[in-house]
Amino acid sequence: MSSIRLRLDVSYDGADFSGWAVQPGRRTVAGVLIEALGRLVGPDTPLGLTVAGRTDAGVHATGQVCHIDLPVDDWERLTGSLLRRLAALMPPDARVRAVAPVPDTFDARFSATFRRYEYRVTDDQWGPEPLRRHDTLGWMRPLDLDRLNAAAAGLLGEHDFAAFCKRKEHATTIRAISRLDWRRDPDRILVATVQADAFCQAMVRSLVGAMLFVGDGRKEPGWPARLLTLRERSSEVTVAAAHGLTLVQVGYADEADYAARAEATRRLRA
């Protein structure tokens, strides 16, 4: 049966999800998406759902990307109505915002050139505003923006981030961070922006946790960078809570470079 590859852009509030990946007996983003698609094309239709980055329990997304391979007959039947139908079938805390045909060479995971996350923190004494409690961490110590950015500067570039990762067997912990900085928005919320080619498990929240200890004065600005000399996870690093983290964008190469990028990434991750 011939199929067409579709790119899906997805947003979700991660508060009530046990992460992205399907897990028996648990509510996950992939689980509710597969269920909704199954009601449209049949539960036994293989879709090959592939995501740009598996987010952990409690982590949100405004810019997640995945792809599926939909039978051509189903695509012809659903063209023009798939978004509306998915909106009716999916829960209110997960949305498919866009659907578009892409070449078979597109791979949501391996064709990606970067993932960008934001982490939101408030150091106001009263904590997060109630309407932002699901996506903003409350930090009870005052945070200094200059110290946060000084700590961030030492982590830029390509390094072995083993000290900040949950290591997986046969997987590299070398990553290239192309952007890492903090800002304080007009509402006084501190926002860390972290961009890299890819991240290993818990890496972003570990980096944020380390930088927060610098921002509140308990560690010196050079301390996070010194941990890069370690070849195993550091017990000194506190992993920041999941709910402050949001995947905001996944970047891709030009269409002509999808296959080459995917092949290069597969070799690197192996």
Residue, then its C-alpha position, 0 to 999 in steps of 0.5 A: m500500500s502506497s503512503i505519503r509522509l506528513r509532517l505534524d507540528v504539535s503543541y501540548d501542556g505536559a502537566d498531565f502527560s507521562g512524557w511523549a513516548v507511549q508507555p503501557g498504562r500511562r497517558t502520553v502525548a504519542g498515545v493520545l495522538i496515535e489514538a486520535l489518528g487510529r479513529l480516523v484511519g483504523p487502529d491497525t494502520p501502521l503510521g511509523l510515528t517519529v518525533a523530533g525529541r522525546t520530552d520527559a514527563g511534565v515537559h511542555a511543547t509549543g514547537q514539537v515536530c513529528h512525522i507519520d506515513l499515511p496511506v495515500d487513500d486516507w490522505e486523499r479522503l482527509t485532505g483539508s479536514l485532518l486538522r479539524r478532525l484531530a482537534a475534535l478527537m484530541p484532548p484540550d491539552a494536546r493540539v496538532r497545529a499544522v499538517a503538511p506533506v513532506p518528501d520521504t527523505f524527511d525524518a522528524r528526528f534525524s533531519a533536525t539541525f537543532r532543538r530550542y528549549e526555553y525554561r521559565v523561572t520566577d524569583d518573586q517571593w510570592g512564586p509564579e502567577p496562578l495561571r503560569r504555575h504549570d510552566t514557570l518554576g518558583w525559585m525562593r532565592p533572588l537570581d542575578l541575571d549577569r551571574l546566570n549569563a556568565a555561567a551560561a557562557g562557559l557552557l557554549g560550544e561542543h563538549d562532553f556533557a556527561a556530567f549533565c546527562k543520564r547516560k545511555e549505553h552505547a550513546t554519546t554524551i557529546r553535544a554542541i550548544s549553539r545558544l545558551d542565554w538568559r533574559r528577564d522579561p517585562d513581567r520579571i520572569l527569567v527565561a533561559t534559551v537553550q539550543a543545540d543539535a540535540f540533547c541527552q536525557a535530562m541535559v537541559r534541566s541539569l544545565v538550568g539547575a546548575m546555572l540557578f545555583v550560580g544565579d543565587g550566589r551559592k556557586e561561582p560562575g565558572w563552576p558549571a563549565r568545570l564540571l565538563t571535565l567529568r566523564e560521568r554524571s555529577s552528584e552536585v548537579t540538581v535537575a530543575a523541575a520538569h514543568g518549567l521547560t518547553l520545547v519551542q522550536v525544531g530546525y531543519a535543513d533545506e529539503a534537498d539536504y534532508a537525507a544527508r542530514a539524517e544519515a550524518t546524524r544517525r552515524l553521529r548518534a551511533 
